[in-house]
Amino acid sequence: MGGQQGQVLAPALDAGGVALVFRAGPLFCALPLAEVIEIMRPLETRPLAGTPPYVRGLAILRGEPSPVIDMTRLLTGVEGEISRYVAVHAGRGPVACATGPVLGVQDVTGTPPEGPATLFTRASRSLIAAVGTIGTEPLLVLRSLRTVPDEVWEAAATAQEPVAP
């Protein structure tokens, strides 16, 4: 289940295996550090109609409206405690990942999610690049969030349009 000692997943981690590790409900997760813009307290988030349940809404990141993705709900299908927003590069702009506690930056290793490793989460296999471990707990190494669905970006753009008086 865990990765081979010293094996770094170059396809999922551009920065030599360096990733930001955080909690998403009961899961330990890692995002490639090269994708991370900044970590912040949760910001005011407005609901966004017409989006999947894992989209919490829109928040203003550095003056720009950005979708907020509930990582626990995305990965497990249930709501989780939100203690941090992690802004990451995405296809059309930044996205805020609503996460549990951020545990820091670490070198992570893992193996592609095959066999029993695919049972750890309901998330799409296209989102999980590898499965490793932190101690005796599984660690999901996530792929870039550049694949935020078009419907989310379209709903965000519609929410930004000025309303006629």
Residue frames relative to the residue before (quaternion, step in Angstrom):
aa qw qx qy qz dx dy dz
M 1.0000 0.0000 0.0000 0.0000 0.00 0.00 0.00
G 0.7213 0.3824 -0.2388 0.5258 3.59 0.81 -0.96
G 0.5992 -0.5819 0.4105 0.3658 3.52 -1.24 0.40
Q 0.5894 -0.5344 0.4520 0.4033 3.52 -1.28 0.27
Q 0.5968 -0.5915 0.4018 0.3640 3.56 -0.99 0.84
G 0.8471 0.1854 -0.1477 0.4756 3.57 -0.88 0.99
Q 0.5529 0.6000 -0.4129 0.4048 3.63 1.19 -0.10
V 0.1228 -0.7894 0.5997 0.0466 3.59 -0.73 1.08
L 0.3761 -0.7433 0.5124 0.2086 3.56 -0.93 0.93
A 0.2384 -0.8098 0.5220 0.1220 3.58 -0.03 1.25
P 0.6527 0.5284 -0.3621 0.4045 3.68 0.82 -0.73
A 0.7376 0.4000 -0.2340 0.4912 3.61 1.00 -0.71
L 0.7857 0.2708 -0.1207 0.5429 3.57 1.10 -0.61
D 0.2732 -0.8053 0.5099 0.1300 3.53 -0.27 1.30
A 0.7274 0.4439 -0.2385 0.4658 3.60 1.06 -0.70
G 0.6886 -0.5246 0.2903 0.4078 3.58 0.83 0.96
G 0.7333 -0.4309 0.2414 0.4673 3.58 1.00 0.69
V 0.5196 0.6275 -0.4268 0.3926 3.58 1.24 0.05
A 0.0642 0.8128 -0.5695 0.1046 3.55 -0.74 1.11
L 0.4417 -0.6294 0.5641 0.3009 3.52 -1.33 0.38
V 0.1780 -0.7967 0.5738 0.0665 3.57 -0.69 1.13
F 0.0670 0.7939 -0.5973 0.0917 3.55 -0.95 0.97
R 0.4633 -0.6299 0.5335 0.3225 3.54 -1.35 0.14
A 0.0531 -0.7237 0.6868 0.0428 3.52 -1.24 0.69
G 0.7720 -0.1934 0.0867 0.5993 3.56 0.13 1.29
P 0.8298 -0.1808 0.1374 0.5098 3.59 -0.79 -0.99
L 0.6427 0.5680 -0.3024 0.4157 3.60 1.28 -0.22
F 0.3043 -0.6582 0.6468 0.2361 3.51 -1.30 0.53
C 0.0265 -0.8048 0.5924 -0.0258 3.58 -0.88 0.97
A 0.1402 -0.7721 0.6133 0.0895 3.54 -1.27 0.42
L 0.1406 -0.7525 0.6389 0.0753 3.54 -1.13 0.82
P 0.5631 -0.5920 0.4377 0.3752 3.61 -0.99 0.73
L 0.5079 -0.6788 0.4373 0.3001 3.59 -0.77 1.01
A 0.6038 0.5750 -0.3566 0.4214 3.61 1.07 -0.65
E 0.6584 0.5087 -0.3051 0.4633 3.62 1.20 -0.43
V 0.6242 0.5801 -0.3282 0.4076 3.59 1.20 -0.54
I 0.2699 -0.7518 0.5845 0.1423 3.54 -0.98 0.96
E 0.7513 -0.2622 0.2005 0.5716 3.57 0.82 -1.04
I 0.3312 -0.6959 0.6013 0.2107 3.52 -1.38 0.32
M 0.0461 0.8163 -0.5708 0.0757 3.59 -0.90 0.91
R 0.6126 -0.4744 0.4523 0.4416 3.53 -1.34 0.09
P 0.6039 -0.5359 0.4143 0.4201 3.61 -1.14 0.41
L 0.2915 -0.7585 0.5662 0.1380 3.53 -1.00 0.92
E 0.6451 -0.4616 0.4073 0.4526 3.54 -1.29 0.21
T 0.0635 -0.8048 0.5897 -0.0208 3.54 -0.81 1.05
R 0.2196 -0.7746 0.5828 0.1100 3.55 -0.82 1.04
P 0.5364 -0.6319 0.4463 0.3373 3.59 -0.94 0.85
L 0.1884 -0.7738 0.6000 0.0761 3.54 -1.18 0.65
A 0.3168 -0.7789 0.5157 0.1645 3.57 -0.36 1.27
G 0.8015 0.3376 -0.2310 0.4362 3.54 -1.25 0.50
T 0.6117 0.5302 -0.3588 0.4647 3.57 1.17 0.49
P 0.6424 -0.5169 0.3841 0.4154 3.61 -1.21 0.34
P 0.6670 -0.5416 0.3392 0.3830 3.62 -1.18 0.51
Y 0.6509 0.5248 -0.3329 0.4359 3.62 1.09 -0.50
V 0.5800 0.5351 -0.3888 0.4756 3.62 1.26 -0.04
R 0.3034 -0.7810 0.5228 0.1568 3.58 -0.48 1.22
G 0.6883 -0.4241 0.2950 0.5093 3.59 1.11 -0.60
L 0.6083 -0.5235 0.4404 0.4024 3.52 -1.21 -0.71
A 0.0511 -0.7500 0.6585 0.0366 3.54 -1.16 0.75
I 0.4301 -0.6730 0.5321 0.2811 3.57 -1.20 0.45
L 0.0612 -0.7872 0.6134 -0.0149 3.56 -0.58 1.25
R 0.8335 -0.1418 0.0567 0.5311 3.55 -0.53 1.20
G 0.7570 -0.4147 0.1911 0.4674 3.56 0.94 0.99
E 0.6883 0.4578 -0.2646 0.4967 3.58 1.29 -0.06
P 0.4225 -0.6885 0.5161 0.2848 3.64 -0.78 0.94
S 0.0034 0.8116 -0.5802 0.0684 3.55 -0.82 1.07
P 0.5034 -0.6370 0.4823 0.3289 3.59 -1.03 0.72
V 0.2275 -0.7410 0.6162 0.1394 3.54 -1.20 0.66
I 0.1624 -0.7940 0.5842 0.0428 3.55 -0.70 1.17
D 0.3076 -0.7248 0.5899 0.1792 3.58 -0.80 1.06
M 0.3150 -0.8011 0.4790 0.1720 3.57 -0.20 1.29
T 0.6184 0.5312 -0.3596 0.4539 3.62 1.01 -0.66
R 0.6819 0.4725 -0.2910 0.4765 3.57 0.86 -0.94
L 0.6231 0.5419 -0.3420 0.4485 3.61 0.98 -0.76
L 0.7692 0.3992 -0.1906 0.4611 3.57 0.87 -0.99
T 0.8092 0.2668 -0.1240 0.5087 3.60 1.05 -0.69
G 0.4674 -0.6846 0.4414 0.3435 3.59 1.18 -0.45
V 0.7133 0.3739 -0.2567 0.5343 3.61 1.26 -0.01
E 0.5694 -0.5928 0.4428 0.3582 3.57 -1.23 0.45
G 0.1149 -0.7855 0.6052 0.0590 3.51 -1.17 0.64
E 0.6467 -0.4936 0.4024 0.4198 3.53 -1.33 0.14
I 0.1924 -0.7696 0.6008 0.0987 3.56 -0.95 0.92
S 0.0117 0.8162 -0.5773 0.0206 3.58 -0.69 1.06
R 0.7932 0.1372 -0.0818 0.5876 3.60 1.23 -0.34
Y 0.2442 -0.6806 0.6595 0.2055 3.49 -1.39 0.39
V 0.1222 -0.7607 0.6343 0.0629 3.56 -0.96 0.93
A 0.2361 -0.7767 0.5708 0.1234 3.57 -0.48 1.20
V 0.0154 -0.8000 0.5987 -0.0358 3.56 -0.88 1.03
H 0.5581 -0.5654 0.4821 0.3693 3.53 -1.29 0.41
A 0.0023 0.7812 -0.6240 0.0175 3.57 -0.99 0.85
G 0.8022 -0.3656 0.2011 0.4271 3.56 -1.31 0.18
R 0.8342 0.1745 -0.0634 0.5192 3.59 0.64 -1.09
G 0.7887 -0.1129 0.0865 0.5981 3.58 1.24 0.04
P 0.6987 -0.4549 0.3184 0.4511 3.57 -1.25 -0.09
V 0.1656 -0.7376 0.6474 0.0970 3.53 -1.29 0.58
A 0.2892 -0.7257 0.5932 0.1946 3.57 -1.08 0.75
C 0.2086 -0.7471 0.6210 0.1126 3.56 -0.83 1.05
A 0.2494 -0.7530 0.5932 0.1374 3.56 -0.65 1.15
T 0.0141 0.8295 -0.5523 0.0821 3.57 -0.50 1.23
G 0.5429 -0.5158 0.5171 0.4144 3.49 -1.39 -0.07
P 0.8119 -0.2289 0.1673 0.5104 3.60 -1.13 -0.55
V 0.3421 -0.6901 0.5989 0.2191 3.55 -1.16 0.73
L 0.2777 -0.8086 0.5067 0.1110 3.56 -0.73 1.13
G 0.6672 -0.5118 0.2943 0.4542 3.58 1.25 -0.19
V 0.5875 -0.5513 0.4669 0.3644 3.49 -1.40 -0.16
Q 0.0645 0.8022 -0.5862 0.0934 3.57 -0.84 1.02
D 0.4597 -0.5744 0.5740 0.3594 3.53 -1.34 0.27
V 0.0617 -0.8098 0.5832 0.0193 3.57 -0.78 0.97
T 0.1313 -0.7602 0.6326 0.0688 3.51 -1.23 0.61
G 0.1209 0.7963 -0.5874 0.0793 3.54 -1.21 0.34
T 0.3726 -0.6833 0.5703 0.2626 3.51 -1.36 -0.14
P 0.6383 -0.5227 0.3737 0.4240 3.61 -1.12 0.49
P 0.5093 -0.6773 0.4410 0.2958 3.60 -1.01 0.79
E 0.2099 0.7649 -0.5735 0.2046 3.54 -0.09 1.32
G 0.8125 0.2530 -0.1786 0.4939 3.57 -1.20 0.38
P 0.8549 -0.0867 0.0650 0.5074 3.60 -0.95 -0.87
A 0.5643 0.6220 -0.3899 0.3777 3.61 1.12 -0.55
T 0.6280 0.5495 -0.3462 0.4287 3.60 1.08 -0.56
L 0.6056 0.5905 -0.3477 0.4046 3.61 1.22 -0.30
F 0.5154 0.6789 -0.4142 0.3191 3.62 1.19 -0.27
T 0.8201 0.1066 0.0015 0.5622 3.58 1.06 -0.61
R 0.4753 -0.6473 0.5136 0.3022 3.55 -1.27 0.41
A 0.4603 0.7128 -0.4329 0.3042 3.59 1.25 -0.17
S 0.6234 -0.5445 0.4222 0.3697 3.50 -1.25 0.53
R 0.5265 -0.6285 0.4700 0.3269 3.55 -1.04 0.78
S 0.5929 0.5741 -0.3772 0.4202 3.60 1.16 -0.43
L 0.6450 0.5123 -0.3195 0.4684 3.61 1.23 -0.36
I 0.7304 0.3970 -0.2217 0.5097 3.60 1.09 -0.66
A 0.2678 -0.7897 0.5376 0.1253 3.54 -0.60 1.20
A 0.8014 -0.0782 0.1048 0.5836 3.57 1.01 -0.82
V 0.2483 -0.7216 0.6203 0.1814 3.52 -1.34 0.27
G 0.0016 0.7817 -0.6223 0.0406 3.51 -0.85 1.06
T 0.4332 -0.6784 0.5086 0.3057 3.56 -1.14 -0.57
I 0.1495 -0.6797 0.7014 0.1538 3.49 -1.44 0.36
G 0.7842 -0.0692 -0.0086 0.6166 3.55 -0.23 1.25
T 0.7651 -0.2963 0.2423 0.5178 3.56 -0.61 -1.14
E 0.5747 0.5919 -0.3680 0.4289 3.61 1.30 0.13
P 0.5014 -0.6424 0.4760 0.3309 3.62 -1.06 0.64
L 0.1706 -0.7479 0.6360 0.0841 3.54 -1.22 0.69
L 0.2177 -0.7656 0.5931 0.1212 3.57 -0.79 1.04
V 0.1966 -0.7527 0.6202 0.1003 3.55 -0.70 1.12
L 0.2209 -0.8259 0.5119 0.0841 3.55 -0.41 1.29
R 0.4644 -0.6240 0.5487 0.3065 3.49 -1.27 0.54
S 0.7063 -0.4268 0.3490 0.4440 3.54 -1.29 0.15
L 0.3987 -0.7054 0.5323 0.2452 3.58 -1.13 0.64
R 0.2905 0.7761 -0.5091 0.2324 3.58 1.12 0.57
T 0.6621 0.5120 -0.3054 0.4542 3.58 1.23 -0.18
V 0.1716 0.7646 -0.5904 0.1933 3.59 0.98 0.83
P 0.5203 -0.6789 0.4094 0.3175 3.61 -0.73 1.01
D 0.6122 -0.5758 0.4083 0.3564 3.56 -1.13 0.72
E 0.6134 0.5721 -0.3569 0.4111 3.60 1.01 -0.76
V 0.6252 0.5265 -0.3443 0.4619 3.61 1.09 -0.63
W 0.6683 0.4857 -0.3010 0.4763 3.59 0.91 -0.90
E 0.6473 0.5164 -0.3196 0.4606 3.59 1.00 -0.79
A 0.6506 0.4948 -0.3148 0.4826 3.60 0.97 -0.81
A 0.6372 0.5198 -0.3269 0.4657 3.60 1.03 -0.75
A 0.6534 0.5054 -0.3113 0.4698 3.58 0.96 -0.84
T 0.6491 0.5094 -0.3182 0.4667 3.59 0.97 -0.81
A 0.6484 0.5261 -0.3145 0.4515 3.59 0.99 -0.79
Q 0.6676 0.5079 -0.2962 0.4567 3.60 1.16 -0.54
E 0.5565 0.6338 -0.3961 0.3628 3.59 1.17 -0.52
P 0.4768 -0.6762 0.4715 0.3052 3.58 -0.90 0.88
V 0.3880 -0.7046 0.5477 0.2302 3.54 -1.12 0.75
A 0.4433 -0.6954 0.4992 0.2660 3.59 -0.87 0.98
P 0.5091 -0.6663 0.4473 0.3110 3.64 -0.98 0.81
